[in-house]
C-alpha cells in the first residue's frame, strides 16, 4: 500500500467535502462516505496478504486450530464497525453510531464463544 497515495486520497476527499458543504451540504456526506469506502477497500486489499500469511503460519503450527480464523474475523468486525460508526457520527447520527458499536461488540463476543468453550474445558481438566 502506498501510504502517500492513501493519505493524499484522504486529504482530497476532505477538501472536496468541506468545499461542497458550503454549496451543497446534502452532497458533502456522500463524498465523505465514498472516500471512506474507497480508503477502506484499499486498506483491506493491502492487509489481505499479511492476514493470509498469518493464517498459513497458524495452520503450520496447529492445523486443527481455529484461532487464526477467530482473530481475523474479530479484527474485521472491529474495523468495519469502527468505520461505519465514525461515518454515522460524521453524518450527525450518533444514535445509529452507538447501535453499530453495540452490534460490533456483540458480534465479537459471539465470534469468541469457541475460545470461551475451550477455556472452560481446560479449567475443567485442571480441576479434575
N, C-alpha and C positions, 0 to 999 in steps of 0.2 A: 504494500500500500504506500503510495506516495503521499506523505504527510503534508507536504506543501500544497499539493492539489486539493487534498481533503480540507485543510484549513482555508484555502482560497475559496473553495465552493461554499463553505460556511459563511465566510465574510461577504461574498457576493450575494448569497441568499438573504443575509441580514440587511444589507444595504438596500436590496430590492424591496424587502418587506417594509422597512422604515420609510422609504420614499413613497411606496404605493399606499402606505397607511395615511399619508397626507391627502391623497386624491381619491382613493377608493378603499376605505378601511375594510370593507367586506371581503376584498380580494387579498388583503395582506396576510390573513390567516392561511389562505391556500398556498401562498408562496412559502410560508413557514413550514407547513405540513409537507409539501412536496420536497423542499430542501432537506427536511429531516428524514423523510423516507429514502431519498437518494443517498444521503450520507450513511444511513443505517445499512442500506444494501451494500454500499462499498465497504463498510467496516465488516459486515458479516462475510462477504466474499474474501476479504483479506485474512480473516481469522480462521476460516474453514480448514486450510491446510494444517495449521497448528493444532486444531481440535482433532483432525484425522490422525495426526502423529501421536498425540496423547492417547487417543483411543487404541491405536495399534500397540503402543508401549504397554498399556494396561492389559491388553489381550495376551501379550507375550508373558507378562508377569503372572497372570492368572486368567486363563481363557474362559473360565466359568464366571468370572467377576462381572457384575453389572454396575460396579461403582463408577466407571468412566461414563457410562450412559446416563446415570443419575446426575453426575456432576455437570455434564454438558447440557442436559435438559434444564437443570436448575439455573445454570448461568443464562441460558436462552430466555427462560421465563423472567428472570430478574431484569435483564437488559430490555426486553420488549415491554414489560410493564413500566419500567422507568421512562422509556422513550414515549410511550403512549400517555402516561400520566403527565409528563412535562409538556407534551403537545396540548393536552386538555387545559393545563394550567395557563399556558401561553394564550389560549383562546378565551380565558376567563372562566372556565368551567372547573373550578376547584373541587366541587362536589363529585363530579364524574371522575376527576383525577384520584380522589380519595378512594372511590369504589374500585377503580382499576388497581390501585396499590393493594387494597384488601384482597381482591381476587388473585393477585400475584402471590401474596403471602400464603393464601390457602392452597394455591397450586404447588408451591414449593413444599409445603407440609405433605401434601398428597404424593408428590413425586418421591419424597424421602421416606415414606412409610416402610418400604422394604428394608431400609437401613435400621429403622427402629425395631423391626421384627428380628433381624439378625442380632442386634444388640441384646434384645430380651433373651434370645436363645443362648448367647454367650453367658449372660448373667445367670440364667437357669443352670447351665452346665457348671459354672463356678460354685454355685450354692449346693449342688448335689454331690 
